[in-house]
């Protein structure tokens, strides 16, 4: 585990000790309620040729800082993180909410992004009507109220069932904040601006992000390839490790070949 200080706050990230010092870089952004651990298998395998960097987003995992209830806030932090590590250009990988952060960052800083790998994600996150109506997610100032979080926990546990424990590992306040950010995200009006090469990966049995929505994301990107991994759920990078890594390595090799 490594750390970097940004604006006086310590943030944690993972990078392999065997990563080539001046090798091409891939930054992997985790999804709702998670941390960089979800990319551990990519760290161990892809670090033979790439500097794979796994940050814990602010207030996630072992990082300090505060939650952001908007993708834009995490995207802005990601730029400060890249500056702090001296990263000039890199591949960005994003899972679920992380895919939204990656899309926003690529739009804001296209010159830095060599390519995108978007996993279990889409241009919009469709939340349940019950979640929206009961909690009023789009109302400012209600995100951290105790009664809101109590209702959120009950609803999310029902919605995500067996996946809930993993999603809530950093606390219900973190998961709820991330879902608020996801609910506010919509890249459809500017998706065609993301002209860098993209690889969109979905699991055929993803209960959280139906693969059809990921396919629609790929269709809306100007330069993309869609890959469906049969038998994988939401955490495709864990469910189909070897197939995932092989596809990602091939994609990254192509992005850095010119």
Backbone torsions as a table, in degrees:
resi	resn	phi	psi	omega
1	UNK	NA	131.3	177.3
2	UNK	-115.5	166.4	178.6
3	UNK	-140.6	156.9	177.8
4	UNK	-140.8	144.2	180.0
5	UNK	-99.5	123.8	177.5
6	UNK	-127.1	119.9	-179.1
7	UNK	51.8	39.9	175.5
8	UNK	81.6	1.9	-178.9
9	UNK	-114.1	140.5	-178.2
10	UNK	-90.1	129.0	177.0
11	UNK	-122.5	144.9	-175.0
12	UNK	-108.8	148.5	175.5
13	UNK	-151.1	162.7	179.0
14	UNK	-112.8	140.8	174.2
15	UNK	-151.6	138.9	-177.1
16	UNK	-72.0	140.9	177.6
17	UNK	-67.3	-20.8	-179.5
18	UNK	-94.5	3.4	-179.9
19	UNK	-63.5	137.1	178.8
20	UNK	-60.7	129.4	-172.1
21	UNK	-57.5	-40.8	-178.0
22	UNK	-112.8	21.9	-178.8
23	UNK	-75.1	166.3	176.4
24	UNK	-61.6	150.3	-169.7
25	UNK	-109.9	140.5	169.8
26	UNK	-127.4	124.0	177.6
27	UNK	-106.5	125.8	-174.3
28	UNK	-111.0	122.5	-176.2
29	UNK	-106.1	120.6	-176.5
30	UNK	-75.2	172.7	-176.4
31	UNK	-99.3	-165.6	-174.0
32	UNK	-57.7	131.0	174.5
33	UNK	71.3	3.7	-172.6
34	UNK	-106.6	-159.9	174.8
35	UNK	-157.1	-177.0	-173.1
36	UNK	-66.1	-12.3	-178.4
37	UNK	-59.2	-28.8	-177.0
38	UNK	-59.8	-20.7	-179.0
39	UNK	-98.0	15.7	-172.1
40	UNK	-57.6	-39.1	-178.8
41	UNK	-69.5	-32.9	175.9
42	UNK	-68.8	-37.7	178.1
43	UNK	-61.1	-44.0	-175.5
44	UNK	-73.1	-29.9	-176.0
45	UNK	-97.5	-46.1	-174.4
46	UNK	-79.2	-13.0	-178.3
47	UNK	-72.8	-5.1	177.0
48	UNK	-66.3	-28.8	-178.4
49	UNK	-125.9	-15.3	-175.3
50	UNK	-125.0	152.1	170.1
51	UNK	-86.3	94.2	-178.6
52	UNK	-89.3	122.5	-174.6
53	UNK	-119.7	127.1	-175.0
54	UNK	-119.0	89.2	179.7
55	UNK	-77.1	147.9	163.7
56	UNK	-89.0	120.0	179.6
57	UNK	-59.4	160.0	178.3
58	UNK	-50.6	134.3	179.0
59	UNK	67.2	13.7	176.5
60	UNK	-116.6	150.0	176.9
61	UNK	56.6	-125.5	-179.0
62	UNK	-102.3	9.4	-180.0
63	UNK	-84.0	147.5	172.0
64	UNK	-83.1	-158.3	178.4
65	UNK	88.7	-173.2	-174.5
66	UNK	-119.6	154.1	174.2
67	UNK	-63.7	149.7	169.2
68	UNK	-116.9	135.0	-179.9
69	UNK	-96.3	19.0	177.4
70	UNK	-142.1	141.7	175.7
71	UNK	-58.2	-35.3	-178.4
72	UNK	-57.0	-37.3	-179.9
73	UNK	-65.0	-42.5	177.7
74	UNK	-69.8	-34.1	177.1
75	UNK	-63.9	-42.5	178.1
76	UNK	-64.5	-40.2	177.2
77	UNK	-63.9	-40.3	-179.6
78	UNK	-59.4	-35.8	178.0
79	UNK	-68.1	-40.4	176.8
80	UNK	-66.4	-35.9	177.0
81	UNK	-63.3	-45.9	178.8
82	UNK	-61.9	-41.0	177.9
83	UNK	-63.1	-43.1	-177.8
84	UNK	-63.1	-31.4	179.4
85	UNK	-92.8	-0.9	178.9
86	UNK	69.6	33.1	-179.5
87	UNK	-88.4	123.7	-178.1
88	UNK	-93.4	-46.4	177.6
89	UNK	-146.1	150.1	-172.7
90	UNK	-165.4	163.5	167.7
91	UNK	-81.8	140.2	174.6
92	UNK	-113.8	126.8	174.1
93	UNK	-113.6	135.3	-179.9
94	UNK	-138.4	132.0	179.4
95	UNK	-106.8	128.6	175.1
96	UNK	56.7	-119.9	176.8
97	UNK	-56.1	-35.5	177.5
98	UNK	-57.8	-30.0	176.4
99	UNK	-66.4	-34.9	175.0
100	UNK	-67.5	-41.5	177.5
101	UNK	-61.7	-42.5	179.0
102	UNK	-62.3	-44.2	179.5
103	UNK	-61.2	-45.2	-179.8
104	UNK	-64.2	-42.3	179.7
105	UNK	-63.2	-42.1	-179.1
106	UNK	-64.1	-34.1	176.3
107	UNK	-69.9	-39.2	-176.9
108	UNK	-77.0	-30.4	-175.0
109	UNK	-136.1	60.5	-173.6
110	UNK	-61.4	-30.0	-177.5
111	UNK	-68.2	-21.7	-177.5
112	UNK	-89.8	-17.5	-172.0
113	UNK	-99.9	109.9	179.3
114	UNK	-73.7	-27.7	-179.5
115	UNK	-178.0	162.8	179.5
116	UNK	-122.2	138.9	168.4
117	UNK	-117.2	116.1	-173.4
118	UNK	-114.9	119.8	-169.8
119	UNK	-122.0	128.5	176.7
120	UNK	53.8	42.9	-173.5
121	UNK	-143.0	178.7	-178.5
122	UNK	-157.2	-173.6	177.1
123	UNK	-82.2	-15.9	176.5
124	UNK	-145.4	149.8	176.1
125	UNK	-111.2	114.1	-177.4
126	UNK	-89.9	111.1	178.9
127	UNK	-89.0	158.6	-179.7
128	UNK	-65.4	146.0	178.8
129	UNK	-59.7	-38.1	-179.5
130	UNK	-62.5	-42.3	-179.5
131	UNK	-63.7	-46.3	179.5
132	UNK	-62.3	-49.2	-173.8
133	UNK	-71.4	-40.2	-176.8
134	UNK	-70.8	-40.1	-173.0
135	UNK	-100.5	-14.4	-179.0
136	UNK	59.3	55.3	-171.8
137	UNK	-59.2	-29.5	-174.5
138	UNK	-86.8	2.6	178.9
139	UNK	-88.2	123.8	179.8
140	UNK	-65.0	147.0	171.6
141	UNK	86.2	-0.6	-177.8
142	UNK	-106.4	-3.0	-168.0
143	UNK	-62.8	-34.3	-172.8
144	UNK	-109.6	7.7	177.6
145	UNK	-60.7	135.3	-177.2
146	UNK	-55.4	-41.1	-179.1
147	UNK	-67.2	-31.4	176.7
148	UNK	-65.9	-44.3	-178.3
149	UNK	-67.7	-35.4	178.2
150	UNK	-63.8	-44.2	177.3
151	UNK	-65.9	-40.0	-179.7
152	UNK	-60.3	-44.6	-179.4
153	UNK	-58.7	-45.5	-179.1
154	UNK	-64.5	-44.0	-179.2
155	UNK	-67.6	-43.9	-177.2
156	UNK	-67.7	-36.6	178.1
157	UNK	-63.7	-36.3	177.9
158	UNK	-72.1	-39.8	-177.3
159	UNK	-69.1	-42.6	-171.3
160	UNK	-103.1	-7.7	175.5
161	UNK	39.7	-109.6	-173.1
162	UNK	-66.8	-21.8	179.0
163	UNK	-84.7	-10.1	-171.7
164	UNK	-62.0	-44.2	-175.5
165	UNK	-58.6	-43.8	179.6
166	UNK	-68.1	-40.6	-178.8
167	UNK	-67.1	-32.3	-175.2
168	UNK	-97.0	18.3	-175.1
169	UNK	-61.5	-26.5	178.8
170	UNK	-98.3	8.9	178.0
171	UNK	107.8	150.1	-177.7
172	UNK	-65.8	-30.0	179.1
173	UNK	-64.9	-38.3	178.4
174	UNK	-68.8	-46.8	-180.0
175	UNK	-62.2	-45.1	179.6
176	UNK	-61.8	-43.7	178.5
177	UNK	-59.9	-39.7	179.4
178	UNK	-67.4	-37.8	-179.9
179	UNK	-70.8	-33.3	172.8
180	UNK	-60.8	-46.7	178.9
181	UNK	-60.5	-42.1	179.3
182	UNK	-62.9	-42.5	-178.5
183	UNK	-64.0	-24.1	-179.2
184	UNK	-90.1	-9.0	-174.2
185	UNK	-85.2	137.8	175.5
186	UNK	-158.1	107.3	-178.8
187	UNK	-97.1	0.5	-175.1
188	UNK	-57.7	-35.4	-179.0
189	UNK	-67.4	-22.6	-176.0
190	UNK	-128.1	17.0	-176.9
191	UNK	-59.0	-36.1	-177.9
192	UNK	-70.7	-6.2	175.5
193	UNK	-79.8	-15.4	-176.7
194	UNK	-87.8	84.1	-171.2
195	UNK	-91.2	-3.7	179.1
196	UNK	-70.4	155.8	178.1
197	UNK	-56.6	140.7	-177.7
198	UNK	-138.4	143.8	173.4
199	UNK	-122.0	119.2	179.3
200	UNK	-106.6	123.2	-175.9
201	UNK	-119.6	133.9	179.5
202	UNK	-134.3	154.8	173.7
203	UNK	-99.1	138.8	-176.3
204	UNK	-67.1	-21.9	-178.8
205	UNK	-114.9	32.2	-179.4
206	UNK	-73.8	114.2	-178.2
207	UNK	-83.1	-13.5	-176.0
208	UNK	-98.0	-43.9	177.6
209	UNK	-122.6	97.5	179.9
210	UNK	-53.9	138.1	-174.5
211	UNK	-60.0	-25.6	178.9
212	UNK	-63.3	-32.4	179.0
213	UNK	-73.2	-34.8	175.3
214	UNK	-68.9	-37.8	177.2
215	UNK	-63.5	-38.9	177.8
216	UNK	-64.1	-36.6	175.5
217	UNK	-59.9	-48.3	179.5
218	UNK	-60.3	-40.1	179.8
219	UNK	-64.5	-28.6	-178.0
220	UNK	-86.3	-12.0	179.4
221	UNK	-88.3	137.2	-174.8
222	UNK	-64.2	-32.9	-175.2
223	UNK	-134.6	81.8	-173.3
224	UNK	-139.2	160.5	172.7
225	UNK	-129.0	139.2	179.2
226	UNK	-108.0	133.7	179.0
227	UNK	-127.9	120.8	175.7
228	UNK	-103.0	122.0	178.7
229	UNK	-101.4	111.1	-176.8
230	UNK	-64.9	134.6	176.6
231	UNK	87.0	-4.8	-179.7
232	UNK	-89.8	148.3	175.3
233	UNK	-97.7	-142.4	-175.3
234	UNK	-72.7	-39.7	178.5
235	UNK	-90.2	75.0	-175.1
236	UNK	-58.9	-37.0	-176.7
237	UNK	-66.0	-18.4	175.2
238	UNK	-97.6	-38.9	-175.1
239	UNK	-70.7	-34.9	-179.0
240	UNK	-132.0	64.4	-171.2
241	UNK	-57.1	-51.8	-174.1
242	UNK	-66.7	-45.3	180.0
243	UNK	-64.7	-40.7	178.8
244	UNK	-61.5	-51.4	-177.2
245	UNK	-62.9	-38.9	179.6
246	UNK	-62.6	-43.5	-179.8
247	UNK	-67.3	-40.9	-178.8
248	UNK	-68.6	-41.3	179.0
249	UNK	-63.1	-43.1	178.1
250	UNK	-60.1	-42.7	179.1
251	UNK	-64.6	-47.1	-178.4
252	UNK	-65.8	-39.1	176.2
253	UNK	-56.6	-41.5	179.3
254	UNK	-66.7	-38.1	-179.6
255	UNK	-66.4	-32.5	-177.5
256	UNK	-101.4	9.0	-176.9
257	UNK	-78.9	-22.9	-179.0
258	UNK	-89.6	NA	NA
